[in-house]
Amino acid sequence: MIGREVLGTALHRFRTHPLQTWLTLAGLIVGTAAIIIIVALGLSGRAFVMSQIEAVGSHVVWATYEGNVTSGVAHAVDD
C-alpha cells in the first residue's frame, strides 16, 4: 500500500511540476556522472604515478638530514 501511495504522489508531482522534476533528474544524472569521472581519474592518476616510480627502479639515491653535524666528517651508508 505504501508503494502505491509513493508512486501516486510521484506521478502527481510530475504532472504538476514537470520542469522541476526534469531538472532534479538531470541534476542526479550529472552528479553521479561527475563522481564516477573523478574516481576514475584518481585511480588512473594513481596507476600512472606508480608506474613512473617503478620505472625509476632501484637506482635512486636517498639523502637524509640527521640534525646539526658539527664534526665536518661525511659518513657513507652501505645497504
C-alpha positions in Angstrom: 0.0 0.0 0.0 2.8 2.4 0.8 4.4 1.8 -2.6 1.2 2.8 -4.4 1.0 5.9 -2.3 4.5 6.9 -3.1 4.1 6.2 -6.8 0.8 8.1 -6.9 2.4 11.1 -5.2 5.4 11.0 -7.5 3.2 10.9 -10.6 1.0 13.8 -9.2 4.2 15.8 -8.5 5.5 15.1 -12.1 2.2 16.3 -13.6 2.0 19.4 -11.5 5.7 20.4 -11.7 7.3 18.8 -14.8 10.2 21.2 -15.2 11.3 20.8 -11.6 11.1 17.0 -11.9 13.3 17.0 -15.1 15.8 19.4 -13.6 16.1 17.2 -10.5 16.6 14.1 -12.6 19.2 15.9 -14.7 21.0 17.0 -11.5 21.1 13.4 -10.2 22.5 12.2 -13.5 25.1 14.9 -13.8 26.2 14.5 -10.2 26.5 10.7 -10.4 28.5 11.1 -13.7 30.8 13.6 -12.1 31.6 11.4 -9.1 32.3 8.4 -11.4 34.6 10.6 -13.6 36.5 12.0 -10.6 37.0 8.5 -9.1 38.2 7.1 -12.5 40.6 10.0 -12.9 42.0 9.5 -9.4 42.6 5.8 -9.9 44.2 6.2 -13.3 46.4 9.0 -12.0 47.5 6.8 -9.1 48.3 4.0 -11.6 50.3 6.4 -13.7 52.4 7.7 -10.8 53.0 4.1 -9.5 54.3 3.1 -13.0 56.6 6.1 -13.1 58.0 5.2 -9.7 58.5 1.6 -10.7 60.2 2.7 -13.9 62.9 4.5 -11.9 63.8 1.2 -10.2 66.4 0.8 -7.5 68.8 3.4 -8.9 67.7 6.0 -6.6 69.9 7.9 -4.1 68.3 8.8 -0.8 69.7 11.7 1.1 68.7 12.3 4.7 69.4 15.0 7.2 70.1 13.9 10.7 70.4 17.2 12.6 73.4 19.5 13.1 76.6 17.8 12.2 79.5 19.8 13.7 82.4 17.4 13.1 82.5 18.0 9.4 83.0 14.3 8.6 80.9 12.7 6.0 79.5 9.2 6.7 78.8 6.7 3.9 75.8 4.4 4.3 76.1 0.9 2.9 73.0 -1.1 2.0 
